[in-house]
């Protein structure tokens, strides 16, 4: 009998390994960098170069680590407080994009030029009697994590899970505050939520760059080995691999243009890189450097105007009119004739106290 010359094509995983072995010398690897705390690096350098009797760099590093440990303790306290029935804690982070495993003409393109990619933005909701995972999955041409993608995911989850008539205070935990541009839009978004009477206060807790181990890290850490062992080409295949316990998966095929909307209504907010704690209210955005600080030092009217180190009364909030609120909700395709009564509280301007 004639013996076929066809060979069985290796699995996707083995194919990737073969490509890596054969094509590695030809592949220009993109720069990969793990965030490192610049303060730690400077202190360690000073300690190494200091005279034996100079203990000042060691004391400086000790104080720096104490602040980081206090932030970790504060995070764990917020978790326990939320699970005991206190204000919710939303921990948010993104997992690296997962490239579609297809086989182009040049094998090296499998690793760094396979677009679009599958992305996951994780939102973990710590609340009474436990926590719930909200992986938001989508396909992205640019690799994910843009302002529009992040805020669309966050807004959808909040509108489904948030109880605005009951939960008037919310806490948000994020990895670090180094990406100023993205965080500018985040604060405009949070201020909008307060102006729409969704909450009275929203606290944002950033962790220092290089000291960012928190709950989403462990969640994504468990998910990554699973997805790496499988070939995925669609969001449905990705969804089937996500652990289902205490999890609601959200799939997205389009995103709202939050960047344009927020740019039109909110101006820049200073002190983002130098502060790690923020409080957002209808009046604006307050900030302080560390969680160990007692007082909120800065005030910013996020609506069109930026002000610092002044009393709230000096920068009155322009606010959003009832017509604007109604327009916003219609823009997000949330309101129609069938459910307009459900959203009526957010369309009405709160009456001033006599």
C-alpha positions in Angstrom: 0.0 0.0 0.0 1.1 3.5 -0.7 2.2 5.2 2.5 1.0 8.7 2.9 3.6 11.4 3.4 1.2 13.5 5.5 2.2 13.9 9.1 0.0 14.9 11.9 0.3 18.6 12.8 1.5 19.1 16.3 -0.7 20.6 18.9 -0.8 24.4 19.3 1.3 24.3 22.4 4.0 22.1 20.9 3.9 24.2 17.8 4.6 27.3 19.8 7.5 25.5 21.5 9.0 24.4 18.2 8.7 27.9 16.8 10.4 29.4 19.9 13.3 26.9 19.5 13.8 27.4 15.8 13.0 31.0 15.3 14.2 32.6 18.6 17.3 34.1 17.0 15.2 35.9 14.5 12.6 37.3 16.9 13.1 40.8 18.2 11.6 40.5 21.7 9.7 43.4 22.9 10.9 45.0 26.1 9.3 43.4 29.2 9.6 45.2 32.5 8.3 44.5 35.9 7.5 47.6 37.8 10.1 48.3 40.5 9.7 50.8 43.3 12.1 53.7 42.5 12.2 54.7 46.1 13.4 51.2 47.1 16.1 51.3 44.4 17.4 54.7 45.5 17.4 53.7 49.2 19.2 50.5 48.4 21.8 52.4 46.4 22.3 54.9 49.2 22.7 52.1 51.8 25.3 50.4 49.6 27.3 53.6 49.2 26.9 55.0 52.7 29.6 55.0 55.3 29.4 52.3 58.0 28.3 54.7 60.7 25.7 56.4 58.5 22.4 54.8 59.3 20.1 57.5 57.7 19.5 55.5 54.4 18.5 52.4 56.4 16.1 54.4 58.5 14.7 56.0 55.4 14.1 52.6 53.8 12.6 51.3 57.0 10.1 54.2 57.0 9.3 53.6 53.4 8.6 49.9 53.9 6.4 50.8 57.0 4.2 52.9 54.7 3.8 50.1 52.2 3.0 47.6 55.0 0.4 50.0 56.3 -1.2 50.2 52.9 -1.4 46.4 52.7 -2.9 46.3 56.2 -5.5 48.9 55.2 -6.3 46.8 52.1 -6.9 43.7 54.2 -9.0 45.6 56.7 -11.2 47.0 53.8 -11.7 43.4 52.6 -12.8 42.2 56.0 -15.0 45.2 56.6 -16.7 44.6 53.2 -17.3 40.9 54.0 -18.7 41.8 57.4 -21.4 44.0 55.8 -19.6 47.3 55.4 -19.0 49.3 52.1 -18.1 47.2 49.1 -14.5 46.9 47.9 -13.9 46.7 44.2 -10.4 45.4 43.3 -9.6 46.0 39.6 -6.7 45.0 37.4 -6.0 43.6 33.9 -4.5 40.4 32.6 -2.0 40.5 29.7 -3.5 39.9 26.3 -3.8 36.3 25.0 -2.9 36.1 21.4 -5.0 34.1 18.9 -3.0 30.9 18.2 -3.1 31.0 14.4 -0.3 30.0 12.0 0.8 32.7 9.6 3.5 32.4 6.9 6.3 33.5 9.2 6.1 31.4 12.4 7.7 34.2 14.5 4.5 36.3 13.9 2.6 33.9 16.1 4.2 35.5 19.2 4.2 39.2 18.6 2.0 40.1 15.7 -1.1 38.0 16.0 -3.9 40.5 16.2 -6.6 40.9 17.4 -6.0 39.4 20.8 -8.1 38.1 23.6 -8.1 40.3 26.7 -9.4 40.0 30.3 -10.1 42.9 32.7 -10.7 41.6 36.2 -13.1 43.2 38.7 -13.3 41.5 42.1 -16.3 42.5 44.3 -15.7 41.9 48.0 -19.1 42.2 49.8 -21.1 40.7 52.6 -20.6 37.0 53.0 -17.9 36.6 50.5 -16.5 37.9 47.2 -17.5 37.6 43.5 -15.3 37.6 40.4 -16.2 39.6 37.3 -13.8 38.7 34.5 -14.6 41.0 31.5 -13.4 39.4 28.3 -13.1 41.0 24.8 -11.2 41.0 21.6 -8.8 44.0 21.1 -6.9 45.2 18.0 -4.4 47.1 20.1 -4.0 44.7 22.9 -6.5 46.0 25.4 -6.4 48.2 28.5 -7.5 51.4 26.8 -9.6 54.0 28.6 -12.8 53.1 26.6 -12.4 49.4 27.3 -11.6 49.7 31.0 -14.4 52.2 31.8 -17.0 50.3 29.6 -16.2 47.1 31.6 -16.4 48.9 34.9 -19.6 50.7 34.1 -21.4 47.6 33.0 -20.5 45.6 36.1 -21.4 48.4 38.4 -24.8 49.1 36.8 -25.6 45.4 37.2 -24.3 44.9 40.7 -24.4 48.3 42.4 -27.4 49.1 44.7 -27.4 52.9 44.6 -30.3 53.4 47.0 -28.5 51.3 49.7 -24.8 51.4 49.1 -23.9 55.1 49.3 -20.1 54.5 50.0 -17.8 52.5 47.7 -14.1 51.6 47.9 -11.9 50.9 44.8 -8.5 49.3 45.0 -6.1 49.6 42.1 -2.6 48.4 41.5 -0.7 51.8 41.1 -1.2 55.4 40.1 1.7 55.8 37.7 -0.4 55.9 34.5 -1.6 59.5 34.9 -3.6 59.8 31.7 -5.7 56.7 32.3 -6.3 57.7 35.9 -7.4 61.2 34.9 -10.3 59.6 33.0 -11.0 57.3 35.9 -11.6 60.2 38.3 -13.8 62.0 35.8 -15.8 58.8 35.6 -16.1 58.4 39.3 -17.1 62.0 39.8 -19.8 61.5 37.2 -21.2 58.6 39.2 -21.5 60.8 42.2 -23.1 63.7 40.3 -25.6 61.2 39.0 -26.5 60.3 42.6 -25.2 56.8 42.3 -23.0 57.3 45.5 -22.2 59.9 48.1 -18.5 59.0 48.4 -16.1 56.8 46.4 -12.7 56.1 47.9 -9.8 55.1 45.6 -6.8 53.3 47.1 -3.7 53.0 44.9 -0.7 50.9 45.8 2.9 52.0 45.3 4.5 50.9 42.1 6.6 47.8 42.9 4.4 47.0 45.9 1.2 45.9 44.3 0.5 42.4 45.4 -3.3 42.2 46.0 -6.3 40.0 45.3 -6.5 40.3 41.4 -2.9 39.1 41.2 -3.7 35.8 42.8 -6.9 35.4 40.8 -5.1 36.0 37.5 -2.3 33.8 38.7 -4.6 30.9 38.9 -6.2 31.6 35.6 -3.1 32.1 33.4 -1.7 28.5 33.6 -5.2 27.2 32.5 -5.5 29.4 29.4 -1.9 28.9 28.4 -2.5 25.2 27.9 -5.4 25.6 25.5 -5.9 26.8 22.0 -8.4 29.6 21.9 -9.7 31.5 18.9 -13.0 32.9 20.2 -14.4 34.6 23.3 -16.7 31.6 23.8 -13.7 29.3 24.0 -12.0 31.7 26.4 -15.2 31.8 28.5 -15.4 28.0 28.9 -11.9 27.9 30.4 -12.6 30.5 33.1 -13.3 28.9 36.6 -17.0 29.3 37.3 -17.0 29.3 41.1 -18.3 32.7 42.4 -17.8 34.1 38.9 -19.9 36.1 36.4 -18.3 36.4 33.0 -19.0 39.5 30.9 -18.4 39.5 27.2 -18.0 42.7 25.2 -18.1 43.3 21.4 -18.2 47.1 21.5 -17.2 49.9 23.8 -18.5 53.4 24.6 -16.3 56.4 23.7 -15.6 57.4 27.3 -12.4 59.2 26.4 -14.2 61.8 24.3 -17.1 62.2 26.7 -14.9 62.8 29.8 -12.5 65.1 27.9 -15.4 67.4 27.1 -16.6 67.7 30.7 -13.6 67.1 33.0 -10.3 68.7 33.2 -6.9 67.3 34.4 -6.5 66.5 38.1 -3.1 67.3 39.7 -1.1 65.3 42.3 -2.1 61.9 40.9 1.5 60.5 40.8 2.4 61.9 44.2 -0.7 60.8 46.1 -2.1 57.3 46.7 -5.4 57.9 48.4 -8.4 59.7 46.9 -12.0 60.5 47.9 -14.5 61.5 45.3 -17.8 63.2 46.1 -20.3 65.5 44.3 -18.1 68.4 45.3 -15.0 67.1 43.6 -11.9 65.0 44.3 -9.9 65.1 47.5 -6.4 63.5 47.9 -3.7 62.7 50.4 -0.3 61.1 50.0 -0.6 57.9 52.1 -3.2 56.0 54.0 -1.4 56.9 57.2 -2.1 60.6 56.7 -4.9 61.9 58.8 -6.2 64.8 56.6 -7.3 65.2 53.0 -4.9 67.9 51.8 -6.0 68.8 48.3 -9.3 69.6 46.8 -10.1 69.5 43.1 -13.3 70.5 41.4 -13.1 67.9 38.6 -15.8 69.5 36.5 -14.0 71.7 34.0 -11.8 73.3 36.7 -8.8 72.2 38.7 -8.0 73.8 42.0 -5.6 72.8 44.8 -5.3 73.5 48.5 -8.6 75.4 48.8 -11.9 74.9 50.6 -14.7 73.3 48.6 -16.8 76.4 48.8 -14.2 78.3 46.7 -14.8 75.9 43.7 -18.5 75.4 43.4 -19.4 72.4 41.3 -21.2 73.2 38.0 -23.0 69.9 38.1 -25.0 68.0 35.5 -28.6 69.1 34.7 -31.5 66.6 34.7 -31.6 66.8 30.9 -27.9 66.0 30.7 -28.4 63.0 33.0 -31.2 61.7 30.8 -29.1 62.2 27.8 -26.2 60.3 29.3 -28.3 57.3 30.2 -29.8 57.2 26.7 -26.3 57.5 25.2 -25.4 54.3 27.1 -28.5 52.6 25.7 -29.8 52.0 29.2 -33.1 53.8 29.1 -36.2 53.2 26.9 -39.9 53.5 27.4 -40.1 50.0 29.0 -37.7 50.7 31.8 -37.6 54.5 32.2 -39.2 54.4 35.6 -36.3 52.2 36.9 -33.8 55.0 36.0 -36.0 58.0 37.0 -34.1 58.5 40.3 -30.9 59.2 38.3 -32.7 61.7 35.9 -34.0 64.0 38.6 -31.9 66.7 40.2 -31.7 66.2 44.0 -33.7 69.0 45.7 -31.7 71.4 47.8 -32.4 71.3 51.5 -34.5 74.1 52.9 
